[in-house]
């Protein structure tokens, strides 16, 4: 950083990322971030979800992390819970899949069946 303007920009970006994680949203994405998930790439998945949500200005979407869910062979896992709909668990969610889940499922309401591990 070379100026106060740079510092202010970083502060605003951090506040926006934190806002995406705050409660009160009507949709929730949960990323499994246990050791197995992180080893499988869950950090990249989480970053892609947050980035895509920010780009699309989806203020109603809340992103949270959880620990191990006991399904190591399917990591990274992402649960999508939209208001009034069943929870959908997606498997092997890399950064590209994460972006498509936002575009197709969260924005357009289209569940991507071939990636679904469970619905409840």
N, C-alpha and C positions, 0 to 999 in steps of 0.2 A: 504494500500500500504506500502510495506516495502523497496522498492528500486526505483531508477530512472528508471530501466528497466520496473518495473510495471507501473510507470507513463507513460512511452513512449508507452507501449502496449495499455493502456487506450486511449491515445491521438490518436494513429493510428486507433483504433476501432471506435472512435467518428468521425474521418475524413472520414472513409469509409461509416458510416451511413449518414453523411451529403452529401457525393458525390452522394448517391443514390437518394437524394431529389433535386439535382441540375437540371437545365433545360438542353435542348439539347438532350434529350432522344427521341427515336422514338416510345416508348410505355409509356403510362401513366396510373397509377392506382390512383383513387381518393377515399379516405376514408371519409365518412360522420362522422364528429366529433362534432356534436352538443350535447347538454346535453342529449338528448334521446339516441343518438348513443353511447355515453360514458357509460351511464347507462346500455345499452344492451350489452356492451363488446367490443366496437370499439377499445379501447386501446390495448387489446389482439390481435385483428384482425390486427391492424397496426403493432404491434411488430412481429407477425408471417409473414406478408408480407415482411417486411424489412429483417427479418432473412432468409427467404427462398430465396429472391433475392440475398442477400449477399453470401449464401452458394453456389448458382448456378452461381455466378459471372455474373449476368445479367446487365451489364453496360448500356444497352440501355433502361432500365426500370426506369421511373421517378415516385416516389411516392409523392403524395400531400394530404393535408388535406383540408376539406371544413367544413363549418358550417352546420346547420340544412338544410335539403332539403325538409322538410315538409311531410315525409313519415315515421313517428315515428313507426308505427306498423310493419314495415319491417326491422328495424335496427338490427344489423349493416349492412349498405349498402356499396358496393364497385363498382365503375365504372371502367371498363377496356376499354381503348382506344388504339387499336393497329394501327399502320400506315396503311392507306388504307382500314380500316375496320370500320363497324358500331360500335358505342359505345354500350357496354353491361353492364347493371346494375344488379348486383347480390344482393340477399336479404338473411337475416339471416346468415351473413358471420362470423362464429366463427373462431378460430385459425386453426382448422383442414380444414375447407372449404377454408380458405385463402391459405393454402399450396397446396391444390388440384387445386385451380384456377391458381396458378403459374405454377404448373406442367402440367395440362391439357390444359388450355386455352392459357396462355402466351407463354409457351415453345412449346406445340404441336399443337396449333391452334384449339383445340377442345372446343367449347362452351358447358358448362354444362347446358343443357336446363332446367332441373327440378329446378334449382336455379335462373333462370333468371326472373327478374321483368319486364325489358323493354329492347328494342333494338332501337337505333336511329342512 
